[in-house]
Amino acid sequence: MSQPPGASTRTDDRPAPAAGPAVDPAWRPALSPGIMPRRDRVREADLLVLPERVVVLTGRAADIVRLCDGRREVAAIVGELADRFPGAPVPDEVPAFLARLREQGWLR
């Protein structure tokens, strides 16, 4: 099973282009139980601590995951990131990235 771009041992700086199932803009993603975000200050890396492994978040993946608090809808996450990063392909890439995290079981 492949790792989602932006959330694996090492990847490039951007989530991969949109691919896979559509995401409901009203979905309120949150980290699944047992998965915890952490900051490794020694390595200056953002991590997801999963049962039996650790995932290094690269590029803007940590910015996306931090917004997955179960209160914000996907549309609000996309809007906030689009405001923070003007000109970035946020509307195309962020929903696909979230869908891949959900497929991995990291988001509910």
N, C-alpha and C positions, 0 to 999 in steps of 0.2 A: 504494500500500500504506500503510495507516495505521500510526501509531506506537502502541505499547502505552502506556496511561496510566501515569504515574509515571516513564516513561523516554522522554522526547521533548524537543523543543526547550523547551517549557513546557507543564505540565499542572496539574491541581488537586492537592491534597495527598494524595489516596488513590488506590490502584489501583481500577479500575472494578469493579463487581459481577461475580460469577462469570458467565462465559460461555465457550463454546468447549469444547474437548475436556477430558475428565477427565485428571487427572494421577495417575500411580501414586505412592502415598505412599512407596514404597521407592526411587523415583528419587533419585539423588544428583546434583543439578544442579551444573554448574561452568561458568565462562565458557568460551566457545569459543576455540580458538587464535586469536591475533591481536587479541583484545579485552582491553583492560586498564583496570582502574578507576584513577581519578586523583582527587585533590582539588585544585581550583583555589583556592588560598589568597587570591588577589587578589579573586576574586568570591565567595568562600566558598560554592562549589558542588561537589557530587560529580558526576563525569563518568564516562562509559564512552568510551574512545578506541577507535574502530573504524577499519578501513581506510577512508580517504577522508572520514571525518566524526567528529564528536564529539556525544555525546548527553548532555544535562543530566538528571541524576536529581533529581526533586523529591519533596517529601513524605518518606515513609518508604521510597521505592524503594531508596535506597542501603543502608538497614538490611537489606533483604531480599537485595540482591545480595551484600553482604559475607558473608552466610551460605552462599552458593553456592560452596563450596570443593571439591566433589566427594567430601567425606567424610560430610557430613550428608545424611540422607534428608529428603525433603519433610516427612514427619511430624515429624521433629526440628526442622526449621526453623519449621514452624507452631507447635509446642509452645513453642519458645524465644521466638518473637515474641508469642505469646499471654500468656506470663508477663511479658514486658516491657511489654506494652500491654493490660492487663486491660480488658475491655469492648469492645475493637475487634473488628471482624468478620474477624479473621485467618483462621479456618478456611475461610471462604467466598471471601475475596478473594485471599489469597496464592497458592494453587495455580493459580487462573486467571491471575494476573499472571505466574507462572513459565511457564505454558503459552504465553502470548503472547510472552514473551522467547525461548522455544525456537522458536516459529514464525518469529520474526524471524531466527533463526540465531545469537542472542547467547549462548544456553546450549546445552550438550550434555548 
